[in-house]
Amino acid sequence: MSDLLQQQLSTVQSNLQPAPPTIASATTITPTSRLTFVTGTVAIATINPFATGYHEIVLIFTNAAPAAFATSGNIKTAGLPVQNIPVTLQWDPTSLLWWVAV
C-alpha cells in the first residue's frame, strides 16, 4: 500500500473509508485496512506492511481454533490468537518486524 493511503490506518475513520475486509489466513497476508477479519487456521508468518513508517493493524480471527503466529517471516513473537478477540500488531520500521500484542 502506498503511504498516500495512510488514512486507512487511522484510528478514526469516516464512512468514506472502506469497510473492514475479511481475508483468509495464509503464510503471507496483505491487509488493506487497519481492522481486518481473518478466517482459517493457517499460521501467518509474514504480513506485508502498509507503509514505510511505524503503524498498527488489528486482526480479528473468526475461526474457533486459529493457529499461532509463526516467527519464520517478519513477525517477532509467536502469539496465539483467540477467536473473536482483537490482536494488535505494531510495525517497527527499524527492525522490519511486527510486534504482536495478544
C-alpha positions in Angstrom: 0.0 0.0 0.0 1.2 3.5 -0.8 2.0 5.9 2.0 -0.6 8.1 0.3 -3.3 5.8 1.5 -2.3 6.1 5.2 -5.8 7.2 6.2 -6.9 3.6 6.0 -4.6 3.0 9.0 -6.0 5.8 11.1 -7.8 5.0 14.4 -10.5 7.5 13.4 -12.2 6.9 10.0 -15.1 8.3 8.2 -17.9 6.5 6.5 -16.0 7.1 3.2 -13.2 4.6 4.2 -13.6 1.0 3.1 -15.4 -1.4 5.5 -13.1 -3.8 7.3 -12.3 -6.7 4.9 -12.3 -10.5 5.6 -9.3 -12.4 4.3 -8.2 -16.0 4.5 -5.3 -16.9 6.7 -2.1 -17.8 4.8 1.6 -17.9 5.3 1.7 -14.3 3.9 -1.1 -11.9 4.2 -1.6 -8.3 3.0 -4.3 -6.5 5.0 -5.8 -3.4 3.3 -7.1 -1.5 6.3 -6.4 -1.1 10.0 -9.0 -3.6 11.0 -9.1 -6.9 9.2 -11.1 -10.1 9.9 -9.1 -13.4 9.3 -10.7 -16.8 8.6 -9.0 -20.2 8.5 -6.3 -21.9 10.5 -3.1 -21.4 8.5 -0.3 -19.9 10.6 0.6 -16.4 9.5 4.4 -15.8 9.2 4.6 -12.7 7.1 2.4 -9.6 7.0 3.1 -7.1 4.2 3.4 -3.7 5.8 1.1 -0.8 4.8 3.6 2.0 4.8 7.3 2.7 5.3 7.0 4.1 8.9 5.5 3.0 12.2 1.9 1.8 12.0 -0.5 -0.6 13.7 -3.1 -3.1 12.5 -5.8 -5.1 14.3 -6.6 -8.6 13.3 -9.7 -10.5 14.4 -9.6 -14.2 13.9 -13.1 -15.7 13.2 -12.1 -19.4 13.3 -12.7 -21.4 16.5 -9.0 -22.6 16.6 -6.7 -20.1 14.8 -3.1 -21.0 14.5 -0.3 -19.2 16.4 1.7 -16.7 14.5 4.9 -18.1 13.0 8.2 -16.4 13.5 9.8 -17.6 10.3 8.8 -14.4 8.5 8.5 -10.8 9.8 6.6 -11.5 13.0 8.6 -11.1 16.2 6.6 -13.2 18.6 4.5 -16.4 18.2 1.4 -15.1 19.9 -1.6 -17.4 19.9 -4.8 -15.5 18.8 -8.2 -16.4 20.2 -11.4 -16.4 18.2 -13.2 -13.0 18.1 -10.6 -11.3 20.3 -8.8 -8.4 18.5 -5.0 -8.8 18.1 -3.0 -5.6 17.7 0.3 -5.7 15.8 2.8 -2.8 15.7 5.2 -2.4 12.7 8.7 -1.4 13.7 10.4 0.2 10.6 13.9 -0.2 12.3 13.8 -4.0 12.9 11.3 -4.6 10.0 9.3 -6.8 12.3 5.7 -6.9 13.5 5.3 -7.0 17.3 2.2 -8.9 18.5 0.1 -7.8 21.5 -2.3 -10.6 22.4 
